[in-house]
Amino acid sequence: MNKSKQPTIVDVALEAGVSIATVSNVLNRRKVPMAPETIRKVEEAVIHLGYRRNVMATNLSRRRSYELGLIIPHFGGYYGRFAEELEKKVHRFGYHLSIFSAAGMDPEIEQRHLEFLLQRRVDGLVSHGLAMSMESTQKLVGEGTPLVIFNGWGWPGDMVKLAVNLDFAKASTEAVRHLLERGCRSVIYAGRRKGLGADVQRIHGFMAGIRETDAVSHALLDAGELGVEGTLDEALRLSGELRPIGIYTFNDALALEILALCHARGIRVPEDIQLIGMDNELYSRASYPSITSFDMPSTCKLVLLLLFL
C-alpha cells in the first residue's frame, strides 16, 4: 500500500480478512453478534495500518455524529465524578463525550465551547444549570440539538428537552430536622448566592423545615458575600448564648472551611457548632470530626434515558 495514502476502511477489512460491514460494526461498537477473535483482528488491523476515521465525512453520511457534549461548572468534586461516570456510560452506546468546564462562565470560553459543539454537530447536549447561559444554549437548541439540563430550575420549556433536578429542598428540610433533633436551638443556613437555582432550592427547603419545628433562632447567610470568617462571626452573633449552633452549608467545601476555622479559634465541634454539608465528598468523611453530608445520587442513567428518548 502506498505509505502516503491514508488507509481506508476497505484496507482494514482486507488486512483483517473480514467484510467492510464487520469493520464498521467493530469501529462503531454496534451490538451485533461478533466473535472475540473477529474483533481482535479488526482492532489489530486498525493499529497496524494506522487507520483513522474521517469523522466529519462519517457524520454527514449518517446524519448522526455519535458525539455528545457535557458542560459542567468545573471539574472538581461531584462534577468531575459525574463527568467520568457519564463518559463511561455513553461509551457503551458507541458515543464519544466532549466535556467542557464553564470556567466561571467566562464569555470568551463559553463562545469557544459553543462553536466547537456546533462544528461537531453533537447529537445531544447535557448541561448543568450553572454551566452555560440561556442565550448560548438557545443557539444550540435552535440548531436542533436535544438538550437535557440537570440541576437547573426555571429554564424555558421550549429550550429544554427534559430536566433532571435533584430534590435539594427536601434535603434541606431534613437537615433542619436533624440539627434540631441533635439539640441545636439556633439553626443557620450558609449559602452561596452564586449557586442560583440550587441555592434557592436549599433556602426553600430550609425555611420549610424551620416552619415545622421549634427552632429558637434561625438565619440565612450568604457565605459568598460575608466570607467564611464573616459567616461564622455572624452565626455566633445571631445565636447569642444558644448552643450548639447548627450550620447547614451549601456544600462540603464550605463546611470544611468553617470546620477548619473553628479548630483555629478553639471552637468545639460538635459541642458548640454542628455542621451539615452537601455532596458527601471524601474529605467530609476524612475530616476530624467527620462532617455530616448528603450523598448526591448519580443522575447519569436518567440523563441518558431522557437524552435518547
C-alpha positions as a Markdown table, in Angstrom:
| # | Residue | x | y | z |
|---|---|---|---|---|
| 1 | Met | 0.0 | 0.0 | 0.0 |
| 2 | Asn | 1.2 | 3.5 | -0.8 |
| 3 | Lys | 2.5 | 4.9 | 2.5 |
| 4 | Ser | 1.5 | 8.4 | 1.6 |
| 5 | Lys | -2.1 | 7.3 | 1.2 |
| 6 | Gln | -4.3 | 7.3 | 4.2 |
| 7 | Pro | -5.6 | 3.8 | 4.9 |
| 8 | Thr | -9.4 | 3.3 | 4.4 |
| 9 | Ile | -12.0 | 1.0 | 5.9 |
| 10 | Val | -11.5 | -1.2 | 2.8 |
| 11 | Asp | -7.8 | -1.6 | 3.7 |
| 12 | Val | -8.7 | -2.5 | 7.3 |
| 13 | Ala | -11.2 | -5.1 | 6.0 |
| 14 | Leu | -8.6 | -6.7 | 3.7 |
| 15 | Glu | -5.9 | -6.7 | 6.4 |
| 16 | Ala | -8.3 | -8.4 | 8.9 |
| 17 | Gly | -9.8 | -10.7 | 6.4 |
| 18 | Val | -13.3 | -9.7 | 7.2 |
| 19 | Ser | -16.1 | -7.7 | 5.4 |
| 20 | Ile | -16.4 | -3.9 | 5.4 |
| 21 | Ala | -19.7 | -4.3 | 7.3 |
| 22 | Thr | -17.9 | -6.2 | 10.1 |
| 23 | Val | -15.2 | -3.5 | 10.4 |
| 24 | Ser | -17.9 | -0.8 | 10.6 |
| 25 | Asn | -19.7 | -2.8 | 13.3 |
| 26 | Val | -16.5 | -3.1 | 15.3 |
| 27 | Leu | -15.4 | 0.5 | 14.9 |
| 28 | Asn | -18.9 | 1.8 | 15.9 |
| 29 | Arg | -19.3 | -0.7 | 18.7 |
| 30 | Arg | -22.6 | -1.9 | 17.4 |
| 31 | Lys | -24.3 | -4.5 | 19.5 |
| 32 | Val | -24.3 | -7.3 | 16.9 |
| 33 | Pro | -23.0 | -10.8 | 17.4 |
| 34 | Met | -19.3 | -11.0 | 16.7 |
| 35 | Ala | -16.7 | -13.4 | 17.8 |
| 36 | Pro | -13.9 | -12.0 | 20.1 |
| 37 | Glu | -11.4 | -13.2 | 17.6 |
| 38 | Thr | -13.0 | -11.2 | 14.8 |
| 39 | Ile | -13.0 | -8.0 | 17.0 |
| 40 | Arg | -9.3 | -8.7 | 17.8 |
| 41 | Lys | -8.4 | -9.0 | 14.1 |
| 42 | Val | -10.1 | -5.7 | 13.2 |
| 43 | Glu | -8.5 | -3.8 | 16.1 |
| 44 | Glu | -5.1 | -5.2 | 15.3 |
| 45 | Ala | -5.5 | -4.2 | 11.6 |
| 46 | Val | -6.6 | -0.7 | 12.7 |
| 47 | Ile | -3.4 | -0.3 | 14.8 |
| 48 | His | -1.1 | -1.9 | 12.2 |
| 49 | Leu | -2.4 | 0.4 | 9.4 |
| 50 | Gly | -2.7 | 3.5 | 11.5 |
| 51 | Tyr | -6.3 | 3.9 | 10.3 |
| 52 | Arg | -8.2 | 7.0 | 11.5 |
| 53 | Arg | -11.9 | 7.5 | 10.7 |
| 54 | Asn | -12.9 | 10.7 | 8.8 |
| 55 | Val | -15.3 | 11.8 | 11.5 |
| 56 | Met | -16.8 | 14.7 | 9.6 |
| 57 | Ala | -17.5 | 12.6 | 6.4 |
| 58 | Thr | -19.0 | 9.9 | 8.6 |
| 59 | Asn | -21.2 | 12.4 | 10.3 |
| 60 | Leu | -22.5 | 13.8 | 7.0 |
| 61 | Ser | -23.3 | 10.4 | 5.6 |
| 62 | Arg | -25.0 | 9.2 | 8.8 |
| 63 | Arg | -26.7 | 12.4 | 9.8 |
| 64 | Arg | -25.5 | 11.4 | 13.2 |
| 65 | Ser | -22.2 | 12.3 | 14.8 |
| 66 | Tyr | -22.2 | 9.9 | 17.8 |
| 67 | Glu | -20.9 | 12.8 | 19.7 |
| 68 | Leu | -22.4 | 14.2 | 22.9 |
| 69 | Gly | -21.5 | 17.4 | 24.8 |
| 70 | Leu | -21.3 | 17.9 | 28.5 |
| 71 | Ile | -20.8 | 21.3 | 30.2 |
| 72 | Ile | -20.3 | 21.4 | 33.9 |
| 73 | Pro | -19.4 | 24.3 | 36.2 |
| 74 | His | -15.9 | 22.9 | 37.0 |
| 75 | Phe | -14.1 | 19.6 | 37.1 |
| 76 | Gly | -13.8 | 19.3 | 40.9 |
| 77 | Gly | -15.7 | 17.1 | 43.3 |
| 78 | Tyr | -19.2 | 15.9 | 42.3 |
| 79 | Tyr | -19.0 | 17.4 | 38.8 |
| 80 | Gly | -15.8 | 15.6 | 38.0 |
| 81 | Arg | -17.3 | 12.3 | 39.2 |
| 82 | Phe | -20.5 | 12.9 | 37.2 |
| 83 | Ala | -18.5 | 13.6 | 34.0 |
| 84 | Glu | -16.4 | 10.4 | 34.5 |
| 85 | Glu | -19.5 | 8.3 | 35.1 |
| 86 | Leu | -21.4 | 9.7 | 32.2 |
| 87 | Glu | -18.4 | 9.2 | 29.9 |
| 88 | Lys | -18.2 | 5.5 | 30.8 |
| 89 | Lys | -21.9 | 5.0 | 30.1 |
| 90 | Val | -22.1 | 6.8 | 26.8 |
| 91 | His | -19.0 | 4.8 | 25.6 |
| 92 | Arg | -21.0 | 1.6 | 26.0 |
| 93 | Phe | -23.5 | 3.1 | 23.5 |
| 94 | Gly | -20.8 | 3.9 | 21.0 |
| 95 | Tyr | -20.8 | 7.6 | 21.7 |
| 96 | His | -17.9 | 10.0 | 22.4 |
| 97 | Leu | -18.4 | 12.6 | 25.1 |
| 98 | Ser | -16.8 | 16.0 | 24.8 |
| 99 | Ile | -16.5 | 17.5 | 28.3 |
| 100 | Phe | -16.2 | 21.2 | 29.0 |
| 101 | Ser | -15.8 | 23.3 | 32.1 |
| 102 | Ala | -17.8 | 26.6 | 32.3 |
| 103 | Ala | -14.6 | 28.3 | 33.7 |
| 104 | Gly | -16.7 | 30.6 | 35.8 |
| 105 | Met | -19.0 | 31.4 | 32.9 |
| 106 | Asp | -16.2 | 33.3 | 31.1 |
| 107 | Pro | -18.0 | 34.6 | 27.9 |
| 108 | Glu | -15.0 | 34.1 | 25.6 |
| 109 | Ile | -14.5 | 30.5 | 26.8 |
| 110 | Glu | -18.2 | 29.8 | 26.6 |
| 111 | Gln | -18.3 | 31.1 | 23.0 |
| 112 | Arg | -15.4 | 28.8 | 22.1 |
| 113 | His | -17.3 | 25.8 | 23.6 |
| 114 | Leu | -20.4 | 26.8 | 21.6 |
| 115 | Glu | -18.5 | 27.0 | 18.3 |
| 116 | Phe | -16.9 | 23.6 | 18.9 |
| 117 | Leu | -20.2 | 21.9 | 19.7 |
| 118 | Leu | -21.8 | 23.4 | 16.6 |
| 119 | Gln | -18.9 | 22.3 | 14.4 |
| 120 | Arg | -19.0 | 18.8 | 15.8 |
| 121 | Arg | -22.8 | 18.6 | 15.2 |
| 122 | Val | -23.3 | 16.9 | 18.6 |
| 123 | Asp | -26.3 | 14.6 | 18.8 |
| 124 | Gly | -27.2 | 15.9 | 22.2 |
| 125 | Leu | -26.1 | 18.3 | 25.0 |
| 126 | Val | -26.1 | 17.7 | 28.7 |
| 127 | Ser | -25.6 | 20.9 | 30.7 |
| 128 | His | -25.6 | 21.8 | 34.4 |
| 129 | Gly | -27.9 | 24.7 | 35.1 |
| 130 | Leu | -24.9 | 26.9 | 36.2 |
| 131 | Ala | -22.6 | 25.9 | 33.4 |
| 132 | Met | -24.0 | 27.8 | 30.3 |
| 133 | Ser | -26.0 | 30.9 | 29.7 |
| 134 | Met | -29.5 | 30.6 | 28.3 |
| 135 | Glu | -28.5 | 32.7 | 25.3 |
| 136 | Ser | -25.7 | 30.4 | 24.2 |
| 137 | Thr | -27.8 | 27.3 | 24.9 |
| 138 | Gln | -30.6 | 28.7 | 22.8 |
| 139 | Lys | -28.2 | 28.8 | 19.8 |
| 140 | Leu | -27.5 | 25.1 | 20.2 |
| 141 | Val | -31.2 | 24.3 | 20.6 |
| 142 | Gly | -32.0 | 26.4 | 17.6 |
| 143 | Glu | -29.7 | 24.1 | 15.6 |
| 144 | Gly | -31.9 | 21.2 | 16.6 |
| 145 | Thr | -29.6 | 19.8 | 19.3 |
| 146 | Pro | -31.6 | 18.0 | 22.1 |
| 147 | Leu | -30.8 | 19.4 | 25.5 |
| 148 | Val | -31.0 | 17.9 | 28.9 |
| 149 | Ile | -30.5 | 20.2 | 31.9 |
| 150 | Phe | -29.6 | 18.8 | 35.3 |
| 151 | Asn | -29.9 | 20.8 | 38.5 |
| 152 | Gly | -31.3 | 23.8 | 36.7 |
| 153 | Trp | -34.6 | 25.5 | 37.6 |
| 154 | Gly | -36.6 | 28.0 | 35.6 |
| 155 | Trp | -35.3 | 27.2 | 32.1 |
| 156 | Pro | -37.9 | 27.8 | 29.4 |
| 157 | Gly | -39.8 | 24.7 | 28.3 |
| 158 | Asp | -39.2 | 25.4 | 24.6 |
| 159 | Met | -35.5 | 25.3 | 25.2 |
| 160 | Val | -35.0 | 22.2 | 27.4 |
| 161 | Lys | -36.0 | 18.8 | 26.1 |
| 162 | Leu | -36.1 | 17.4 | 29.6 |
| 163 | Ala | -34.7 | 18.3 | 33.0 |
| 164 | Val | -33.2 | 16.2 | 35.9 |
| 165 | Asn | -33.3 | 18.1 | 39.2 |
| 166 | Leu | -32.2 | 16.7 | 42.5 |
| 167 | Asp | -34.5 | 17.5 | 45.4 |
| 168 | Phe | -32.3 | 19.9 | 47.3 |
| 169 | Ala | -35.4 | 21.4 | 49.0 |
| 170 | Lys | -36.3 | 18.1 | 50.7 |
| 171 | Ala | -32.7 | 17.5 | 51.7 |
| 172 | Ser | -32.6 | 21.0 | 53.3 |
| 173 | Thr | -35.7 | 20.3 | 55.3 |
| 174 | Glu | -34.2 | 17.1 | 56.6 |
| 175 | Ala | -31.0 | 19.0 | 57.5 |
| 176 | Val | -33.1 | 21.3 | 59.7 |
| 177 | Arg | -34.9 | 18.4 | 61.4 |
| 178 | His | -31.6 | 16.6 | 62.0 |
| 179 | Leu | -29.9 | 19.6 | 63.6 |
| 180 | Leu | -32.9 | 20.2 | 65.9 |
| 181 | Glu | -33.0 | 16.5 | 66.9 |
| 182 | Arg | -29.4 | 16.9 | 67.9 |
| 183 | Gly | -30.2 | 19.7 | 70.3 |
| 184 | Cys | -29.5 | 22.7 | 68.1 |
| 185 | Arg | -31.8 | 25.6 | 69.0 |
| 186 | Ser | -30.2 | 28.1 | 66.6 |
| 187 | Val | -30.0 | 26.9 | 63.0 |
| 188 | Ile | -28.2 | 28.8 | 60.3 |
| 189 | Tyr | -28.1 | 28.2 | 56.5 |
| 190 | Ala | -24.8 | 29.3 | 55.0 |
| 191 | Gly | -25.4 | 29.5 | 51.3 |
| 192 | Arg | -23.8 | 30.9 | 48.1 |
| 193 | Arg | -26.0 | 33.3 | 46.1 |
| 194 | Lys | -23.9 | 32.4 | 43.0 |
| 195 | Gly | -25.4 | 29.0 | 43.3 |
| 196 | Leu | -28.5 | 30.5 | 41.8 |
| 197 | Gly | -31.3 | 27.9 | 41.5 |
| 198 | Ala | -29.5 | 25.3 | 43.7 |
| 199 | Asp | -29.2 | 27.9 | 46.4 |
| 200 | Val | -32.8 | 29.0 | 46.1 |
| 201 | Gln | -34.0 | 25.4 | 46.4 |
| 202 | Arg | -31.9 | 24.9 | 49.5 |
| 203 | Ile | -33.4 | 28.1 | 51.0 |
| 204 | His | -37.0 | 26.9 | 50.3 |
| 205 | Gly | -36.3 | 23.6 | 52.0 |
| 206 | Phe | -34.5 | 25.2 | 54.9 |
| 207 | Met | -37.4 | 27.6 | 55.6 |
| 208 | Ala | -39.9 | 24.8 | 55.3 |
| 209 | Gly | -38.0 | 22.9 | 58.0 |
| 210 | Ile | -38.0 | 26.0 | 60.2 |
| 211 | Arg | -41.7 | 26.5 | 59.9 |
| 212 | Glu | -42.5 | 23.0 | 61.0 |
| 213 | Thr | -40.1 | 23.0 | 64.0 |
| 214 | Asp | -39.5 | 24.9 | 67.2 |
| 215 | Ala | -36.1 | 26.4 | 66.5 |
| 216 | Val | -35.5 | 29.4 | 68.8 |
| 217 | Ser | -33.3 | 31.2 | 66.3 |
| 218 | His | -32.6 | 30.9 | 62.5 |
| 219 | Ala | -30.9 | 32.9 | 59.8 |
| 220 | Leu | -29.9 | 32.9 | 56.1 |
| 221 | Leu | -26.3 | 33.9 | 55.5 |
| 222 | Asp | -24.5 | 34.4 | 52.1 |
| 223 | Ala | -21.0 | 33.0 | 52.6 |
| 224 | Gly | -20.1 | 34.4 | 49.1 |
| 225 | Glu | -20.7 | 37.9 | 50.4 |
| 226 | Leu | -19.6 | 37.5 | 54.0 |
| 227 | Gly | -16.7 | 35.2 | 53.5 |
| 228 | Val | -16.0 | 32.2 | 55.8 |
| 229 | Glu | -14.9 | 34.2 | 58.8 |
| 230 | Gly | -17.8 | 36.7 | 58.4 |
| 231 | Thr | -20.3 | 33.8 | 58.1 |
| 232 | Leu | -19.0 | 32.2 | 61.3 |
| 233 | Asp | -18.9 | 35.5 | 63.2 |
| 234 | Glu | -22.5 | 36.4 | 62.1 |
| 235 | Ala | -23.7 | 32.9 | 63.1 |
| 236 | Leu | -22.1 | 33.3 | 66.6 |
| 237 | Arg | -23.5 | 36.8 | 67.0 |
| 238 | Leu | -27.1 | 35.9 | 65.9 |
| 239 | Ser | -27.1 | 32.8 | 68.1 |
| 240 | Gly | -26.1 | 34.6 | 71.3 |
| 241 | Glu | -25.7 | 32.1 | 74.1 |
| 242 | Leu | -27.7 | 29.3 | 72.3 |
| 243 | Arg | -25.5 | 26.2 | 71.9 |
| 244 | Pro | -24.9 | 24.1 | 70.0 |
| 245 | Ile | -25.4 | 26.1 | 66.8 |
| 246 | Gly | -26.4 | 24.1 | 63.8 |
| 247 | Ile | -24.9 | 25.3 | 60.5 |
| 248 | Tyr | -26.2 | 23.8 | 57.2 |
| 249 | Thr | -23.8 | 24.7 | 54.4 |
| 250 | Phe | -24.2 | 25.0 | 50.6 |
| 251 | Asn | -21.7 | 22.2 | 50.1 |
| 252 | Asp | -19.0 | 20.2 | 51.8 |
| 253 | Ala | -16.2 | 22.6 | 50.8 |
| 254 | Leu | -17.8 | 25.4 | 52.8 |
| 255 | Ala | -18.5 | 23.1 | 55.7 |
| 256 | Leu | -14.8 | 22.1 | 55.8 |
| 257 | Glu | -13.7 | 25.7 | 55.7 |
| 258 | Ile | -15.9 | 26.5 | 58.7 |
| 259 | Leu | -14.7 | 23.4 | 60.5 |
| 260 | Ala | -11.0 | 24.5 | 59.9 |
| 261 | Leu | -11.8 | 28.0 | 61.2 |
| 262 | Cys | -13.5 | 26.5 | 64.3 |
| 263 | His | -10.4 | 24.5 | 65.0 |
| 264 | Ala | -8.2 | 27.6 | 64.6 |
| 265 | Arg | -10.3 | 29.5 | 67.1 |
| 266 | Gly | -10.7 | 26.8 | 69.6 |
| 267 | Ile | -14.5 | 26.4 | 69.0 |
| 268 | Arg | -15.6 | 22.9 | 69.8 |
| 269 | Val | -17.2 | 20.8 | 67.1 |
| 270 | Pro | -19.8 | 19.3 | 67.6 |
| 271 | Glu | -20.3 | 20.6 | 71.2 |
| 272 | Asp | -20.6 | 24.2 | 70.2 |
| 273 | Ile | -21.2 | 24.0 | 66.4 |
| 274 | Gln | -22.6 | 21.2 | 64.4 |
| 275 | Leu | -22.2 | 21.1 | 60.6 |
| 276 | Ile | -24.1 | 19.5 | 57.7 |
| 277 | Gly | -22.8 | 19.8 | 54.1 |
| 278 | Met | -23.8 | 18.5 | 50.7 |
| 279 | Asp | -22.1 | 16.2 | 48.1 |
| 280 | Asn | -20.6 | 13.6 | 50.5 |
| 281 | Glu | -17.1 | 14.4 | 49.4 |
| 282 | Leu | -14.3 | 12.1 | 50.6 |
| 283 | Tyr | -12.8 | 14.9 | 52.8 |
| 284 | Ser | -16.1 | 15.3 | 54.6 |
| 285 | Arg | -15.7 | 11.8 | 55.9 |
| 286 | Ala | -11.9 | 12.0 | 56.4 |
| 287 | Ser | -12.0 | 15.3 | 58.4 |
| 288 | Tyr | -12.0 | 15.4 | 62.2 |
| 289 | Pro | -14.6 | 15.3 | 63.3 |
| 290 | Ser | -16.3 | 14.0 | 60.2 |
| 291 | Ile | -18.9 | 16.3 | 58.5 |
| 292 | Thr | -22.5 | 15.0 | 58.2 |
| 293 | Ser | -23.4 | 15.3 | 54.5 |
| 294 | Phe | -25.9 | 14.4 | 51.9 |
| 295 | Asp | -24.9 | 11.9 | 49.2 |
| 296 | Met | -25.5 | 13.3 | 45.7 |
| 297 | Pro | -27.0 | 10.4 | 43.7 |
| 298 | Ser | -25.7 | 9.8 | 40.2 |
| 299 | Thr | -28.2 | 11.0 | 37.6 |
| 300 | Cys | -26.2 | 9.6 | 34.7 |
| 301 | Lys | -28.7 | 6.8 | 33.9 |
| 302 | Leu | -31.7 | 9.1 | 33.9 |
| 303 | Val | -29.8 | 11.7 | 31.9 |
| 304 | Leu | -29.0 | 9.1 | 29.2 |
| 305 | Leu | -32.6 | 7.8 | 29.2 |
| 306 | Leu | -34.0 | 11.2 | 28.7 |
| 307 | Leu | -31.4 | 12.2 | 26.0 |
| 308 | Phe | -32.2 | 9.1 | 23.9 |
| 309 | Leu | -36.0 | 9.2 | 24.2 |
